[in-house]
Amino acid sequence: PPPPPSPPPSIPSPHPSPPPPSSPSPSIPSPPGYGGGSLEDQARDLTNLLWSRRRPVEEEQIRARARELELRLRGDGVSEGGAQHSGLGSGEEEEQWLRRRVLQELRRSLPHWRPLSYNAQLSLVYLAARLDAGYAAVSRVLHEIKQRVPEFQPHTLLDFGSGTGTVTWAARWAWGPSLREFLCVDPSLDMQQLAGRLLDPGGSEGETKHSRGVYFRNVLPVSPKVGFDLAVSAYSLSELPSAADRRHFIQALWRKTQHYLVLIENGTRDGHQILMEARHTVLTADEGSPAFVFAPCPHEMPCPKLGGKTPQPCNFSQAYHPLPLPWNPEVKQELFSYVVLARGKVARGDGGGAEGRWPRVVRPVIPRPRHVHTRLCCPDGNLRSLVVTPRHCGRELYRCARKSSWGDRLPVSPGEEPWGERPTPPPMTDSAPPSPTETEGGTSTP
């Protein structure tokens, strides 16, 4: 891809993402197979569906809910003559009435989850709806690895749930010719063909500059000897049908990871919870090689955002230039959650540097005259609201805090934490901002 363009001055982008890969022409015919209507309507419907997608309900949860409903109905509906009012007698007929009522309540109260089958038509809709946003989030995360560990030069990459190939494009932008092999795993053959067409629009028989070293498969490699320097799963774990399946694939991905495992999901409660499950699975894995959290957490303790009365997702925002389709604004925002897990032990600076494990800014910074309000996730596993002033914290830290953005790390070395909170900061909530569909076309960054 060409060098990243500068974002408009009206919307600051602290981490501008590079431009997306080859953009489809605005004159693409509308695929008639999803949702009906124009391509714009179908892309909007698919975006809303993926954003509001909940985790599949586990069988244990369904059984527990069914038992609760049965006890309530036995105490209310049956004692009030519910079975008799339905024209039934007692005994076996009453049990049938209870079974029907429980099933009706379960269908009404539990979220309905079904897998998405990406055929050629739905794959094209996904390209128009999510290619640019996914590319922006992946580029942001890979850029952090490259910036913090410049000596890391991966040669092989595994993309689980590759979709339209955004991880391949983002990794090429980050490391260029260092990467020699890309293994893209996706169960949809139509999605694989679409990703191949993006890499080679001309349809040449041999390899091109962008398709060289890229291989597509339907399943993960079985051989335990096959390993990759970098493994990525972007917006794929939420498409698995159960927690057991997620654990199985996370364990398989971790076994094939030699250095870094990158996991990205929507910045919703369910997306963040899926990542925390995966994080726990890797950190508690009984393997010879230890693991630690490279980003965004500066610790391996439970996420402090899940410990309150109302659990909130740990998410971040990325501004990006969308595909030049007629309905897209000039700049959009992608709200996402992520976790980067690394092999080895935590060294000074997360990778041998001298800066130690710095706290991370988890809410937008609030600048005020002569002081800055920040919300930090700290290495001790706690959330803190820090007011940075030049008098109490020093001018260097004050300048860094004033120029920091949501998702940055604040350079506070261990043993030098200025946790004094004067003046008293205003109340700062950890609730998530509106979804990207609610902030599109706006003129302010969350």
Disulfide bonds with the S-S distance in Angstrom:
none
